[in-house]
Amino acid sequence: MKIYADTSVFGGVFDEEFLRPIKKFFEEVKAGRFLLVTSAVVQAEISAAPKRVQEFFSSVTASAELAEITQEVLELRQAYSNANIVSKKSIDDLTHVALASVSCCNMIVSNSRSDVTI
C-alpha cells in the first residue's frame, strides 16, 4: 500500500499529541508494510523545520518515493481547485492531494489541524 505523508506527519513525531499513532505508522513503514511517498513540497517545507525534524525526515525517507511536481500534478491541482475537492485555503494542500493522486497512493496521512479533511 502506497501512503503519501505530508509535512505534519514528520513533525508529529515530536508532538506529544500525535506521538503514539505517528510512531506506530513509521514502525509499519520500517517493517515494509507501507511504501512511503513524500514530495518535493514536503522536502521544501521540512527545510524550515527544526533540526531534529529534518534529521528524522532524512532518516525515514531514504527509501521513500519522492513525488515531483509535474505538469500533470499542476493540472490536477487546478482541476481539484475548480471542483472544490479540497479547501482552497492552501495551495500546498491541493498540491499534496494532486501529488498523492498522480503517484497512485492509496491514502494520505496528515496531522493537520486545519479544516482540510482528506
Phi and psi in radians as a Rosetta constraint file:
Dihedral C 1 N 2 CA 2 C 2 CIRCULARHARMONIC -1.587 0.35
Dihedral N 2 CA 2 C 2 N 3 CIRCULARHARMONIC 2.232 0.35
Dihedral C 2 N 3 CA 3 C 3 CIRCULARHARMONIC -2.209 0.35
Dihedral N 3 CA 3 C 3 N 4 CIRCULARHARMONIC 2.172 0.35
Dihedral C 3 N 4 CA 4 C 4 CIRCULARHARMONIC -1.519 0.35
Dihedral N 4 CA 4 C 4 N 5 CIRCULARHARMONIC 2.222 0.35
Dihedral C 4 N 5 CA 5 C 5 CIRCULARHARMONIC -1.943 0.35
Dihedral N 5 CA 5 C 5 N 6 CIRCULARHARMONIC 2.206 0.35
Dihedral C 5 N 6 CA 6 C 6 CIRCULARHARMONIC -1.511 0.35
Dihedral N 6 CA 6 C 6 N 7 CIRCULARHARMONIC 3.131 0.35
Dihedral C 6 N 7 CA 7 C 7 CIRCULARHARMONIC -1.010 0.35
Dihedral N 7 CA 7 C 7 N 8 CIRCULARHARMONIC -0.687 0.35
Dihedral C 7 N 8 CA 8 C 8 CIRCULARHARMONIC -1.067 0.35
Dihedral N 8 CA 8 C 8 N 9 CIRCULARHARMONIC -0.487 0.35
Dihedral C 8 N 9 CA 9 C 9 CIRCULARHARMONIC -1.141 0.35
Dihedral N 9 CA 9 C 9 N 10 CIRCULARHARMONIC -0.701 0.35
Dihedral C 9 N 10 CA 10 C 10 CIRCULARHARMONIC -1.247 0.35
Dihedral N 10 CA 10 C 10 N 11 CIRCULARHARMONIC -0.664 0.35
Dihedral C 10 N 11 CA 11 C 11 CIRCULARHARMONIC -1.261 0.35
Dihedral N 11 CA 11 C 11 N 12 CIRCULARHARMONIC -0.444 0.35
Dihedral C 11 N 12 CA 12 C 12 CIRCULARHARMONIC -1.102 0.35
Dihedral N 12 CA 12 C 12 N 13 CIRCULARHARMONIC -0.348 0.35
Dihedral C 12 N 13 CA 13 C 13 CIRCULARHARMONIC -1.084 0.35
Dihedral N 13 CA 13 C 13 N 14 CIRCULARHARMONIC -0.438 0.35
Dihedral C 13 N 14 CA 14 C 14 CIRCULARHARMONIC -1.897 0.35
Dihedral N 14 CA 14 C 14 N 15 CIRCULARHARMONIC 0.247 0.35
Dihedral C 14 N 15 CA 15 C 15 CIRCULARHARMONIC -1.969 0.35
Dihedral N 15 CA 15 C 15 N 16 CIRCULARHARMONIC 2.033 0.35
Dihedral C 15 N 16 CA 16 C 16 CIRCULARHARMONIC -0.923 0.35
Dihedral N 16 CA 16 C 16 N 17 CIRCULARHARMONIC -0.627 0.35
Dihedral C 16 N 17 CA 17 C 17 CIRCULARHARMONIC -1.089 0.35
Dihedral N 17 CA 17 C 17 N 18 CIRCULARHARMONIC -0.609 0.35
Dihedral C 17 N 18 CA 18 C 18 CIRCULARHARMONIC -1.885 0.35
Dihedral N 18 CA 18 C 18 N 19 CIRCULARHARMONIC -0.077 0.35
Dihedral C 18 N 19 CA 19 C 19 CIRCULARHARMONIC -0.927 0.35
Dihedral N 19 CA 19 C 19 N 20 CIRCULARHARMONIC -0.871 0.35
Dihedral C 19 N 20 CA 20 C 20 CIRCULARHARMONIC -1.074 0.35
Dihedral N 20 CA 20 C 20 N 21 CIRCULARHARMONIC -0.941 0.35
Dihedral C 20 N 21 CA 21 C 21 CIRCULARHARMONIC -1.187 0.35
Dihedral N 21 CA 21 C 21 N 22 CIRCULARHARMONIC -0.585 0.35
Dihedral C 21 N 22 CA 22 C 22 CIRCULARHARMONIC -1.229 0.35
Dihedral N 22 CA 22 C 22 N 23 CIRCULARHARMONIC -0.706 0.35
Dihedral C 22 N 23 CA 23 C 23 CIRCULARHARMONIC -1.047 0.35
Dihedral N 23 CA 23 C 23 N 24 CIRCULARHARMONIC -0.781 0.35
Dihedral C 23 N 24 CA 24 C 24 CIRCULARHARMONIC -1.079 0.35
Dihedral N 24 CA 24 C 24 N 25 CIRCULARHARMONIC -0.746 0.35
Dihedral C 24 N 25 CA 25 C 25 CIRCULARHARMONIC -1.006 0.35
Dihedral N 25 CA 25 C 25 N 26 CIRCULARHARMONIC -0.857 0.35
Dihedral C 25 N 26 CA 26 C 26 CIRCULARHARMONIC -1.226 0.35
Dihedral N 26 CA 26 C 26 N 27 CIRCULARHARMONIC -0.474 0.35
Dihedral C 26 N 27 CA 27 C 27 CIRCULARHARMONIC -1.117 0.35
Dihedral N 27 CA 27 C 27 N 28 CIRCULARHARMONIC -0.708 0.35
Dihedral C 27 N 28 CA 28 C 28 CIRCULARHARMONIC -1.161 0.35
Dihedral N 28 CA 28 C 28 N 29 CIRCULARHARMONIC -0.687 0.35
Dihedral C 28 N 29 CA 29 C 29 CIRCULARHARMONIC -1.092 0.35
Dihedral N 29 CA 29 C 29 N 30 CIRCULARHARMONIC -0.852 0.35
Dihedral C 29 N 30 CA 30 C 30 CIRCULARHARMONIC -1.056 0.35
Dihedral N 30 CA 30 C 30 N 31 CIRCULARHARMONIC -0.612 0.35
Dihedral C 30 N 31 CA 31 C 31 CIRCULARHARMONIC -1.334 0.35
Dihedral N 31 CA 31 C 31 N 32 CIRCULARHARMONIC -0.090 0.35
Dihedral C 31 N 32 CA 32 C 32 CIRCULARHARMONIC 1.487 0.35
Dihedral N 32 CA 32 C 32 N 33 CIRCULARHARMONIC 0.207 0.35
Dihedral C 32 N 33 CA 33 C 33 CIRCULARHARMONIC -1.347 0.35
Dihedral N 33 CA 33 C 33 N 34 CIRCULARHARMONIC -0.412 0.35
Dihedral C 33 N 34 CA 34 C 34 CIRCULARHARMONIC -2.263 0.35
Dihedral N 34 CA 34 C 34 N 35 CIRCULARHARMONIC 2.560 0.35
Dihedral C 34 N 35 CA 35 C 35 CIRCULARHARMONIC -1.679 0.35
Dihedral N 35 CA 35 C 35 N 36 CIRCULARHARMONIC 2.026 0.35
Dihedral C 35 N 36 CA 36 C 36 CIRCULARHARMONIC -1.376 0.35
Dihedral N 36 CA 36 C 36 N 37 CIRCULARHARMONIC 2.291 0.35
Dihedral C 36 N 37 CA 37 C 37 CIRCULARHARMONIC -2.151 0.35
Dihedral N 37 CA 37 C 37 N 38 CIRCULARHARMONIC 2.305 0.35
Dihedral C 37 N 38 CA 38 C 38 CIRCULARHARMONIC -2.352 0.35
Dihedral N 38 CA 38 C 38 N 39 CIRCULARHARMONIC -2.971 0.35
Dihedral C 38 N 39 CA 39 C 39 CIRCULARHARMONIC -2.560 0.35
Dihedral N 39 CA 39 C 39 N 40 CIRCULARHARMONIC 3.017 0.35
Dihedral C 39 N 40 CA 40 C 40 CIRCULARHARMONIC -1.104 0.35
Dihedral N 40 CA 40 C 40 N 41 CIRCULARHARMONIC -0.548 0.35
Dihedral C 40 N 41 CA 41 C 41 CIRCULARHARMONIC -1.124 0.35
Dihedral N 41 CA 41 C 41 N 42 CIRCULARHARMONIC -0.836 0.35
Dihedral C 41 N 42 CA 42 C 42 CIRCULARHARMONIC -1.083 0.35
Dihedral N 42 CA 42 C 42 N 43 CIRCULARHARMONIC -0.789 0.35
Dihedral C 42 N 43 CA 43 C 43 CIRCULARHARMONIC -0.975 0.35
Dihedral N 43 CA 43 C 43 N 44 CIRCULARHARMONIC -0.773 0.35
Dihedral C 43 N 44 CA 44 C 44 CIRCULARHARMONIC -1.160 0.35
Dihedral N 44 CA 44 C 44 N 45 CIRCULARHARMONIC -0.729 0.35
Dihedral C 44 N 45 CA 45 C 45 CIRCULARHARMONIC -1.177 0.35
Dihedral N 45 CA 45 C 45 N 46 CIRCULARHARMONIC -0.650 0.35
Dihedral C 45 N 46 CA 46 C 46 CIRCULARHARMONIC -1.144 0.35
Dihedral N 46 CA 46 C 46 N 47 CIRCULARHARMONIC -0.510 0.35
Dihedral C 46 N 47 CA 47 C 47 CIRCULARHARMONIC -1.088 0.35
Dihedral N 47 CA 47 C 47 N 48 CIRCULARHARMONIC -0.336 0.35
Dihedral C 47 N 48 CA 48 C 48 CIRCULARHARMONIC -1.732 0.35
Dihedral N 48 CA 48 C 48 N 49 CIRCULARHARMONIC 0.003 0.35
Dihedral C 48 N 49 CA 49 C 49 CIRCULARHARMONIC -1.417 0.35
Dihedral N 49 CA 49 C 49 N 50 CIRCULARHARMONIC 2.894 0.35
Dihedral C 49 N 50 CA 50 C 50 CIRCULARHARMONIC -1.002 0.35
Dihedral N 50 CA 50 C 50 N 51 CIRCULARHARMONIC 2.682 0.35
Dihedral C 50 N 51 CA 51 C 51 CIRCULARHARMONIC -0.926 0.35
Dihedral N 51 CA 51 C 51 N 52 CIRCULARHARMONIC -0.742 0.35
Dihedral C 51 N 52 CA 52 C 52 CIRCULARHARMONIC -1.138 0.35
Dihedral N 52 CA 52 C 52 N 53 CIRCULARHARMONIC -0.575 0.35
Dihedral C 52 N 53 CA 53 C 53 CIRCULARHARMONIC -1.211 0.35
Dihedral N 53 CA 53 C 53 N 54 CIRCULARHARMONIC -0.748 0.35
Dihedral C 53 N 54 CA 54 C 54 CIRCULARHARMONIC -1.050 0.35
Dihedral N 54 CA 54 C 54 N 55 CIRCULARHARMONIC -0.752 0.35
Dihedral C 54 N 55 CA 55 C 55 CIRCULARHARMONIC -1.155 0.35
Dihedral N 55 CA 55 C 55 N 56 CIRCULARHARMONIC -0.735 0.35
Dihedral C 55 N 56 CA 56 C 56 CIRCULARHARMONIC -1.103 0.35
Dihedral N 56 CA 56 C 56 N 57 CIRCULARHARMONIC -0.783 0.35
Dihedral C 56 N 57 CA 57 C 57 CIRCULARHARMONIC -0.970 0.35
Dihedral N 57 CA 57 C 57 N 58 CIRCULARHARMONIC -0.834 0.35
Dihedral C 57 N 58 CA 58 C 58 CIRCULARHARMONIC -1.070 0.35
Dihedral N 58 CA 58 C 58 N 59 CIRCULARHARMONIC -0.687 0.35
Dihedral C 58 N 59 CA 59 C 59 CIRCULARHARMONIC -1.223 0.35
Dihedral N 59 CA 59 C 59 N 60 CIRCULARHARMONIC -0.644 0.35
Dihedral C 59 N 60 CA 60 C 60 CIRCULARHARMONIC -1.591 0.35
Dihedral N 60 CA 60 C 60 N 61 CIRCULARHARMONIC -0.251 0.35
Dihedral C 60 N 61 CA 61 C 61 CIRCULARHARMONIC -1.746 0.35
Dihedral N 61 CA 61 C 61 N 62 CIRCULARHARMONIC 0.087 0.35
Dihedral C 61 N 62 CA 62 C 62 CIRCULARHARMONIC -0.993 0.35
Dihedral N 62 CA 62 C 62 N 63 CIRCULARHARMONIC -0.609 0.35
Dihedral C 62 N 63 CA 63 C 63 CIRCULARHARMONIC -1.917 0.35
Dihedral N 63 CA 63 C 63 N 64 CIRCULARHARMONIC 0.197 0.35
Dihedral C 63 N 64 CA 64 C 64 CIRCULARHARMONIC -1.423 0.35
Dihedral N 64 CA 64 C 64 N 65 CIRCULARHARMONIC 2.754 0.35
Dihedral C 64 N 65 CA 65 C 65 CIRCULARHARMONIC -1.467 0.35
Dihedral N 65 CA 65 C 65 N 66 CIRCULARHARMONIC 2.324 0.35
Dihedral C 65 N 66 CA 66 C 66 CIRCULARHARMONIC -1.856 0.35
Dihedral N 66 CA 66 C 66 N 67 CIRCULARHARMONIC 1.919 0.35
Dihedral C 66 N 67 CA 67 C 67 CIRCULARHARMONIC -1.403 0.35
Dihedral N 67 CA 67 C 67 N 68 CIRCULARHARMONIC 2.276 0.35
Dihedral C 67 N 68 CA 68 C 68 CIRCULARHARMONIC -1.729 0.35
Dihedral N 68 CA 68 C 68 N 69 CIRCULARHARMONIC 2.686 0.35
Dihedral C 68 N 69 CA 69 C 69 CIRCULARHARMONIC -1.415 0.35
Dihedral N 69 CA 69 C 69 N 70 CIRCULARHARMONIC 1.996 0.35
Dihedral C 69 N 70 CA 70 C 70 CIRCULARHARMONIC -2.016 0.35
Dihedral N 70 CA 70 C 70 N 71 CIRCULARHARMONIC 3.053 0.35
Dihedral C 70 N 71 CA 71 C 71 CIRCULARHARMONIC -1.051 0.35
Dihedral N 71 CA 71 C 71 N 72 CIRCULARHARMONIC -0.685 0.35
Dihedral C 71 N 72 CA 72 C 72 CIRCULARHARMONIC -1.063 0.35
Dihedral N 72 CA 72 C 72 N 73 CIRCULARHARMONIC -0.720 0.35
Dihedral C 72 N 73 CA 73 C 73 CIRCULARHARMONIC -1.111 0.35
Dihedral N 73 CA 73 C 73 N 74 CIRCULARHARMONIC -0.793 0.35
Dihedral C 73 N 74 CA 74 C 74 CIRCULARHARMONIC -1.099 0.35
Dihedral N 74 CA 74 C 74 N 75 CIRCULARHARMONIC -0.711 0.35
Dihedral C 74 N 75 CA 75 C 75 CIRCULARHARMONIC -1.181 0.35
Dihedral N 75 CA 75 C 75 N 76 CIRCULARHARMONIC -0.706 0.35
Dihedral C 75 N 76 CA 76 C 76 CIRCULARHARMONIC -1.177 0.35
Dihedral N 76 CA 76 C 76 N 77 CIRCULARHARMONIC -0.705 0.35
Dihedral C 76 N 77 CA 77 C 77 CIRCULARHARMONIC -1.001 0.35
Dihedral N 77 CA 77 C 77 N 78 CIRCULARHARMONIC -0.764 0.35
Dihedral C 77 N 78 CA 78 C 78 CIRCULARHARMONIC -1.132 0.35
Dihedral N 78 CA 78 C 78 N 79 CIRCULARHARMONIC -0.723 0.35
Dihedral C 78 N 79 CA 79 C 79 CIRCULARHARMONIC -1.097 0.35
Dihedral N 79 CA 79 C 79 N 80 CIRCULARHARMONIC -0.733 0.35
Dihedral C 79 N 80 CA 80 C 80 CIRCULARHARMONIC -1.093 0.35
Dihedral N 80 CA 80 C 80 N 81 CIRCULARHARMONIC -0.720 0.35
Dihedral C 80 N 81 CA 81 C 81 CIRCULARHARMONIC -1.097 0.35
Dihedral N 81 CA 81 C 81 N 82 CIRCULARHARMONIC -0.816 0.35
Dihedral C 81 N 82 CA 82 C 82 CIRCULARHARMONIC -1.079 0.35
Dihedral N 82 CA 82 C 82 N 83 CIRCULARHARMONIC -0.584 0.35
Dihedral C 82 N 83 CA 83 C 83 CIRCULARHARMONIC -1.594 0.35
Dihedral N 83 CA 83 C 83 N 84 CIRCULARHARMONIC 0.043 0.35
Dihedral C 83 N 84 CA 84 C 84 CIRCULARHARMONIC 0.960 0.35
Dihedral N 84 CA 84 C 84 N 85 CIRCULARHARMONIC 0.669 0.35
Dihedral C 84 N 85 CA 85 C 85 CIRCULARHARMONIC -1.149 0.35
Dihedral N 85 CA 85 C 85 N 86 CIRCULARHARMONIC -0.679 0.35
Dihedral C 85 N 86 CA 86 C 86 CIRCULARHARMONIC -2.303 0.35
Dihedral N 86 CA 86 C 86 N 87 CIRCULARHARMONIC 2.672 0.35
Dihedral C 86 N 87 CA 87 C 87 CIRCULARHARMONIC -0.910 0.35
Dihedral N 87 CA 87 C 87 N 88 CIRCULARHARMONIC 2.424 0.35
Dihedral C 87 N 88 CA 88 C 88 CIRCULARHARMONIC -1.413 0.35
Dihedral N 88 CA 88 C 88 N 89 CIRCULARHARMONIC 0.076 0.35
Dihedral C 88 N 89 CA 89 C 89 CIRCULARHARMONIC -0.953 0.35
Dihedral N 89 CA 89 C 89 N 90 CIRCULARHARMONIC -0.673 0.35
Dihedral C 89 N 90 CA 90 C 90 CIRCULARHARMONIC -2.317 0.35
Dihedral N 90 CA 90 C 90 N 91 CIRCULARHARMONIC 2.093 0.35
Dihedral C 90 N 91 CA 91 C 91 CIRCULARHARMONIC -1.102 0.35
Dihedral N 91 CA 91 C 91 N 92 CIRCULARHARMONIC -0.539 0.35
Dihedral C 91 N 92 CA 92 C 92 CIRCULARHARMONIC -1.136 0.35
Dihedral N 92 CA 92 C 92 N 93 CIRCULARHARMONIC -0.668 0.35
Dihedral C 92 N 93 CA 93 C 93 CIRCULARHARMONIC -1.080 0.35
Dihedral N 93 CA 93 C 93 N 94 CIRCULARHARMONIC -0.769 0.35
Dihedral C 93 N 94 CA 94 C 94 CIRCULARHARMONIC -1.091 0.35
Dihedral N 94 CA 94 C 94 N 95 CIRCULARHARMONIC -0.671 0.35
Dihedral C 94 N 95 CA 95 C 95 CIRCULARHARMONIC -1.151 0.35
Dihedral N 95 CA 95 C 95 N 96 CIRCULARHARMONIC -0.748 0.35
Dihedral C 95 N 96 CA 96 C 96 CIRCULARHARMONIC -1.010 0.35
Dihedral N 96 CA 96 C 96 N 97 CIRCULARHARMONIC -0.789 0.35
Dihedral C 96 N 97 CA 97 C 97 CIRCULARHARMONIC -1.135 0.35
Dihedral N 97 CA 97 C 97 N 98 CIRCULARHARMONIC -0.741 0.35
Dihedral C 97 N 98 CA 98 C 98 CIRCULARHARMONIC -1.147 0.35
Dihedral N 98 CA 98 C 98 N 99 CIRCULARHARMONIC -0.735 0.35
Dihedral C 98 N 99 CA 99 C 99 CIRCULARHARMONIC -1.067 0.35
Dihedral N 99 CA 99 C 99 N 100 CIRCULARHARMONIC -0.766 0.35
Dihedral C 99 N 100 CA 100 C 100 CIRCULARHARMONIC -1.126 0.35
Dihedral N 100 CA 100 C 100 N 101 CIRCULARHARMONIC -0.699 0.35
Dihedral C 100 N 101 CA 101 C 101 CIRCULARHARMONIC -1.137 0.35
Dihedral N 101 CA 101 C 101 N 102 CIRCULARHARMONIC -0.856 0.35
Dihedral C 101 N 102 CA 102 C 102 CIRCULARHARMONIC -1.129 0.35
Dihedral N 102 CA 102 C 102 N 103 CIRCULARHARMONIC -0.533 0.35
Dihedral C 102 N 103 CA 103 C 103 CIRCULARHARMONIC -1.449 0.35
Dihedral N 103 CA 103 C 103 N 104 CIRCULARHARMONIC 0.044 0.35
Dihedral C 103 N 104 CA 104 C 104 CIRCULARHARMONIC 1.063 0.35
Dihedral N 104 CA 104 C 104 N 105 CIRCULARHARMONIC 0.670 0.35
Dihedral C 104 N 105 CA 105 C 105 CIRCULARHARMONIC -1.310 0.35
Dihedral N 105 CA 105 C 105 N 106 CIRCULARHARMONIC 2.587 0.35
Dihedral C 105 N 106 CA 106 C 106 CIRCULARHARMONIC -1.485 0.35
Dihedral N 106 CA 106 C 106 N 107 CIRCULARHARMONIC -0.373 0.35
Dihedral C 106 N 107 CA 107 C 107 CIRCULARHARMONIC -2.759 0.35
Dihedral N 107 CA 107 C 107 N 108 CIRCULARHARMONIC 2.714 0.35
Dihedral C 107 N 108 CA 108 C 108 CIRCULARHARMONIC -2.062 0.35
Dihedral N 108 CA 108 C 108 N 109 CIRCULARHARMONIC 2.298 0.35
Dihedral C 108 N 109 CA 109 C 109 CIRCULARHARMONIC -1.918 0.35
Dihedral N 109 CA 109 C 109 N 110 CIRCULARHARMONIC 2.320 0.35
Dihedral C 109 N 110 CA 110 C 110 CIRCULARHARMONIC -2.636 0.35
Dihedral N 110 CA 110 C 110 N 111 CIRCULARHARMONIC 2.614 0.35
Dihedral C 110 N 111 CA 111 C 111 CIRCULARHARMONIC -1.847 0.35
Dihedral N 111 CA 111 C 111 N 112 CIRCULARHARMONIC 0.257 0.35
Dihedral C 111 N 112 CA 112 C 112 CIRCULARHARMONIC -0.978 0.35
Dihedral N 112 CA 112 C 112 N 113 CIRCULARHARMONIC 2.352 0.35
Dihedral C 112 N 113 CA 113 C 113 CIRCULARHARMONIC -1.713 0.35
Dihedral N 113 CA 113 C 113 N 114 CIRCULARHARMONIC 0.117 0.35
Dihedral C 113 N 114 CA 114 C 114 CIRCULARHARMONIC -1.361 0.35
Dihedral N 114 CA 114 C 114 N 115 CIRCULARHARMONIC -3.084 0.35
Dihedral C 114 N 115 CA 115 C 115 CIRCULARHARMONIC -1.486 0.35
Dihedral N 115 CA 115 C 115 N 116 CIRCULARHARMONIC 0.189 0.35
Dihedral C 115 N 116 CA 116 C 116 CIRCULARHARMONIC -1.499 0.35
Dihedral N 116 CA 116 C 116 N 117 CIRCULARHARMONIC 2.173 0.35
Dihedral C 116 N 117 CA 117 C 117 CIRCULARHARMONIC -2.123 0.35
Dihedral N 117 CA 117 C 117 N 118 CIRCULARHARMONIC 2.184 0.35
